[in-house]
Amino acid sequence: MAPKKKDKDIRSNRTVLVSGKFEVLHPGHLRLFRFAHELGDRLIVGVLSDRLVAEQEPESHVVP
């Protein structure tokens, strides 16, 4: 019977992706990044473009 893999072995070579607008970076975003990174050994953060955010939320009050 094969030995059980350790948690680190299970998550090795796993890439985690999070995306969002992150217009104003705050502690909640940092918690999200830390949590997501715990799920794998590599974290990719995708940031929506200003154009896409403006199309989705034309009334946005944050100035890019």
N, C-alpha and C positions, 0 to 999 in steps of 0.2 A: 504494500500500500504506500502511495506517495506521501511524503511529509506535507503537513499543512503549510500554506504560504503565510508569511507574516503580512500585516496590514500594508507595510511599505511596498512589499513585493506585489501585492494585489493592485495597488494604484500606480505602479511604475509604468512609464510610457503612456500615461493617460493624459490627454489634453482636455482642458475645460474652457469653454467659451462663455463669456457674459457680454451683453451688449446693452447700450442705452444711450440716452442723450447726455447725462452727467453734466448738465449745464452749470450747476453750482455743486462742486464736489464737497460732500459733507461726510461726517463720521459713519452714517448709514451705508454709504457707498463703500467705504473702506472695510466695514464689516462684511459686506457682500463679497468683496474681492478676497478677503482672508478666508471666508467660508468656502468659496468656490475653489480656491487654491488647495484647501485641505482635501478636496475630492480627487485631485490629480497632482502630477508633479510639474505641470506646465499650465500657465494661465494666459489666455488671450483675451484682451479687453477690446471690444469693438465700440467705437464712438460714432453715433449718427452724425451725418453732415448737417451744417446749418440749414441748407436748402430743404432737406428731408424733414427736419424738425419744424421749419416754418410751414411746410405743406401740411403736416399733421396737426399743428397747433398754431393757426394763424393769429390767435390772440395772445400768444406767449409774451410775457412781460420781461423776460430775460434778454438782454442785448448781447449778441454773440461777440 
